[in-house]
């Protein structure tokens, strides 16, 4: 059986089982009404996400992985995969991981009927990359302030560009904006003119 057939067969069985166990329409209504979901509903979203992620990883031949679930700094559900031959799942500059993230998000959000932030990480790669991007953003801000000229960063994914904007949003001496077209979109860090403050 090819990976697509596995996903279709297991995905249909998973959806039927989860629909019977969890009323995702009620979860969606609760989210729309309150802008958040309660702990039991988060657990249901985590179960759904982990199930889909296990199916995706099975397509790569990874059946015995460990998936740790925890809440991120901004309320997102983080699924950190470990214990396997996982380097291939990160890919060059995290591109394979980003694609895996997009597929999982699409599957989960389609089932839920609303967007809930679920992040896939592989052996802490995203956290290490997050720290590196934040450090890079701060160094770029320092360079922009010293030189009084804009500093352009290398092209990044939307997720990483967002990290740069967040890292520098509280610095009153610089502003950030994105330029270019995907996949070559990048962040520009500009010093703020003293008269603008």
N, C-alpha and C positions, 0 to 999 in steps of 0.2 A: 504494500500500500504506500502511495507516495505521500509526502508531507501535507499536501493540500487535502487529500482524502481523509487523513488522520484528523486534521483540524476540523473539517466539516463534520465528520462523524462524532468526534469527541465534543466538539463545540455544541452541536445540537443536543447531545445528551446532557452536557453541563447546563445549558440554558434551561432545559426542561426541569432538571433537578433543582436549580436555583429558583426558577419561577415558582415551583411548588413550595419551596422552603421560605422564600422571601418575596414580599409584595413590593417590587421595585417601583410600581406606580405610587404606592404610599410613601416610599422613600423620596421619590421625586417631588411629590406634593409637599412633603415636610421641608425639603431643601428649598423649594421655590418660596414657600411661606416664610421660612425663618432664615434663609441664607446659610444654613448649616444643617448637619445631621447629628443624631445622638450617637452614643458609644456603640449601641447594638447595631445601628445602621452602618457605622464605620466598620465594624467587624464583618458585616455582610459584604460590604464593598471590598474589604481586604480579602475575604474568602474568594469572591468572584475574581479579583485581580490575580491572586496567587494561582488559581485554577487555570486561568487563561495563560499566565506566564509559564506554568509548567508545560502546557501544551506546546507553546512556542519553543521552549527549550528542548522539548522532545524532538522537534524537527531538526535540531542541531545534534541530536544524539546524546543530549545531557538529561539523564533520567534520575540521577542520584544527587542532585544539588540540594543545598540548604538555602531556604529563603527566609531571611529575617525581616519582620515588619516593624516599622516605627514611624512616628510622626516627625516631620521635618520642622524647621524653624518657622515656616510660613503656613503650617497646617496641612501640608501635603502628606500623603501616604507614601512612604519610601519602602520599596522592596529591594533588599540587598541580597544578591545571589552570591553564594560561595561554594567551595568544595567541588571543583570539577575542572575540566580543561577549558577555561573560560576566556582566555585571551582573544580568541577568534570572535567572541561576542562583543568585545570592545571595539575592535577594528582600529584603523588608522585615524588618529585624532578623535576617537570616540564616535566615528560616523556609523558604525554598525550598531553600537549601543543606542544612538539617537534614533535609528530606523526601528529598532526593537521597541523603543519607547513609544514612537508614533503608532506602531501597530497595536501595541497593548492599549494605549489610550483610546484608540478608535474602537477597539473591541469592547472595552469596559464602558465607555461613554455611550455607545450604541445600546448596550444592554440596560444601562441606567436611565437613559433618556435625558441626561443632563451632564455637564462637564464636572467631573470631580478630579482634582489633581492627584495623579498616581505617578510616581517616579521610579524608574528601574535603575538600579545601580549594580555594578559587578565588582565584587570584592573591594568596595569602598572607592572605586575609581572616581565617581562623580564628586565625592567629598574632597578627595585630593585635588581634583581638577578645579573644584569650586574655590578652594583656598588659593590655588595658583592664579586663577583668574582675578580674584579679589586683590591679591598682591600686585599683579600686573596692572590692574586699574589704578591702584594707589601710586605705583611708580610712574605711570603715565600722567597722573594728576600732578605729581611733584615736578616732572619734566615740563609740563605745560605751564606751571606757575613760574618755574625758574626761567624758562626761555620766553615766556609771554607769547607763545605761539601754540596753535592747535597741534595735538598729537593724535595720529591715526593708529589704531591697533590693527592687528592682523584680522582677516575674516574669521567670523565665529558663527556658531549656531545661534538661533534665536534665544535659547536658554542661556547661553554664555553671555550674549549681549545684554540680556536682562540682568545678569549678575553684576556686570560692569555698571549699569545704570543704578542699581540698588546700592552697590558699594560706594558710589560717589554722590548719591542724592543729598546727603547731609553736609557736603563740603560746599560752603558758600563761595569759594574762590574758583570753582570750575563748574562747567555745564557739560552735558553729554548729549549726543544725538547719533543716530545710525545713518549711514549712507551706503549706496550701492544696491545691487540686486543679489538675491540669494542665488547660489551659495557663497557669493563673494561679498556679502554684506558685512560691514565692519562698524565699529564705534569710533567716533571722534571725540576727544576730550579737549575742551577749550577753556582757556583762562577767562574768567569773568572780568570785564572792564570795571575798574573802580567806580566809574560813574553809574554803572548798572546796579550797584548794590545799594 
